[in-house]
């Protein structure tokens, strides 16, 4: 891209005009499925935040390409192959990116970042591109977007919103975030800020985590069981 932007509308316009990223964006758009948690809007938000977090430490074209392809192979959360999802996405990136004008060294940086971004994989990225991509993707699990994605993903797996008799898991039951979406807050989301790689990512994660805590407080008021 000729200029780095952290405004979504301007970013998308710049991507469409770019001779490498424009065709890649169109290809990704055609390949995405109907999962609202892993659709084109998701990867565009991740691209925006990868650039915001990476700032002047990453190549913007590489940041956008990594974001566009980080979920190109969408393995369902309840699949036994879920832990391999980022490896499959990295392999797809290595296959596609030469056709879009990216050089060998750039492809390796992008593919490595994609491979290591996944929470399921448990990897800690070593380079600035991987760190920015991982933080940007994890931000999607927090705040208002995170709430939407948590509930929609839970619904796709047949989960209820919360356990009616013990919504917070304080009465001896084992929390199960595949059965109850609110349990995912306690099993993963509320502690996600501690896994951030960068100061910018951590600050935004803490801000969004506070929103999730306010959501739990509000839910407690509505159901008559204080959080």
N, C-alpha and C positions, 0 to 999 in steps of 0.2 A: 504494500500500500504506500501511496505517496506521503501520507500523513497519518500519524497515530491519533486516534480519537477515542474518548471514553464515553461518548454520547451514542446511545443505541441506534437511533435513526441514521446518524452520520456514519456510524461504523458499517451498518448494512449497506448503505449507499456506496461507501468506499470499497467494500468487498465486491459488490456487483460490478464495479468499474475496473477492478484489478484483473489483469490477464491470467493470473494463476488462481486467485481465490474465487473469482466469479464463477468459472466453470466447476470448481470444487464445491462451492456452495450449492449450485444447482444439482450436482450429483448427490450430495448428501441429502438434500431436500427430497429427492426422488426415492432415496433408499430408506428413509426413516419410516417407522411404523406408527400406529395410532396411540401408543402409550403416552399419555400427557406428561408423565414424569421424565420421559426420555425422547422428546420430540425436537423439532427444529428450534422452537422457542427456547427450550432448555439449553441447547448447545450455543445459541446466540448469546444467552445470558452468561454462560460460562466464558465465551470469548470476550465479552465486555469486561468481566471481572478478572480474567487472566491478564488483560492489558492493564487494567487499573492496578493490580497487585504487582505485576512484573515491571511496570513503568519502564525505566530506562535500562533494566537489567536483561531484557529479552529482546529478540528480534520480533517485531509485531506480526510479520507474516507467519513466522513459525508459531507464535502464540495462537493466532487465529486458526491456523491449520490443525494444531493439536486439539483445540477446543471443538472444531467441527467434527473431528474423527474420533473423539475420545469415547463415544457411545455408539459408534457406527454398527457394531454387532451387539444387539440388545439381548442379553441373556436374562430371563426372568429371575426375580429375587429368590424364588423358591426352587430354582433349578439346581441340581447337583453340580452343574458346570459353572455356577455363578462365580466361583473363585478364579476361573480362567477367562472371564469376560474381557478384562483389560488386555490380556495376551492376544486374544483373538482380534481385538480392535487394533492393537499395535501391528499385527500381521497384515491386516487390511490396509493400514496406513502405508506400510512398506510396499504393498502392491500398487496402490493408487497414486502415491505422490510423485513417482518418476514421470507419470503421464501428465502431471500438472506443473512440470518445470522445476521441481525442487531437487537440489543436489544431494549427493550421498551423505555428506556430513550433516546437513540440515535434516534429512530424513531420519538419521539415527537419533538426533536430539529429540525430534518430534515423537518418534516411535518409543523411545525410552521413557519420555514423559507420559505418554499414554499408557504404557505398560504398568508404570508405577503409581498412577493416580488413584487406583481403586482402593476403597476402604477394605473390601473383602480380601485383597491381596496382602494388605498389612505392610506395604513397603514404605520407606522414607526416601523420597526423591533426593538426589544429590545435587542436581543442577538447578539454576534459577527458573528455567522453563518448567521443569517438573514440579518444583515447589509452588509456582504461581498457578499452574493448572490444577494441582491437587487442592490447594486452598480454594480456588474459584469453584470447583465442583462441590466441595464440602459445604460451601456457603449455601448451595441450593437445598441442602437438607435443613436449613434453619430459617427463622423468620416466617413471614406470611407464605412465601413460596414453599418453604419447608413443610409448613402445616398442610398446605394443599397436597403436596407430593406424598406426605406420610399417609394421609387418609385415602388418597386415590390408589396408592400402591397396596395398602392394606385391603381395600375393597376388591382389588383385582385378585388378591389371594384368598378372599372369603373371610377376612377378619371383621370382627365387630369393632365399634368405636372404642368401647372400654368394658371392663368387667362390671356388671351391674351391682354386684354385692360387695366388691372390693376394688374400686376403680384405681386406687393408688398402689395396690399390692402390699398393704400394711397388715393384713390379717393372716399371714402364713402361706398364702398361695405363691407358687412360682410364677414370676412374670413370663409372659409368652407373647412376643411382639408379632408372631404370625397369627395369633388368635385375636389379639386386641391392639388396635393401633396406638392407643395412648401408652401402652407398655413400651413402645419403641422410643418414646421420649426418655424413659429411664434407662433403657438398655443401651442407647447410643446417643441420642441427639443432645441431651443436656450436658454431656461431657465432651462433645465434639470440638469445642473451642480449644481445648487443651492439646489437640493434635495438629493445630495449624503450624505451618512452617515459617510464616512471615509475620512481621509486626502488623502490617496492613490487614492481612487476612485474619489475624487473631482479634484485632480491634473490631472489625466488622462482625466476626463470629460472636463476640461477646454482646454486641448490640442486638443481634438477631436472637441470641439465646434468651435475653431478657424478655423479648416479645413472647417466646414460647412459655416462659414462666408465668407471664401475665395471662396467657391463654389458659394455663392450668388453674390459676386462681379464679378466673372467670367461670370456667367449667365447674369448679367446685361450688361456686355460688349458685349456679343454675341447677345443679343436681342435688343440692342440699348436703354436700359432704365436702368440707373445707379441705383444700390442698395443703 
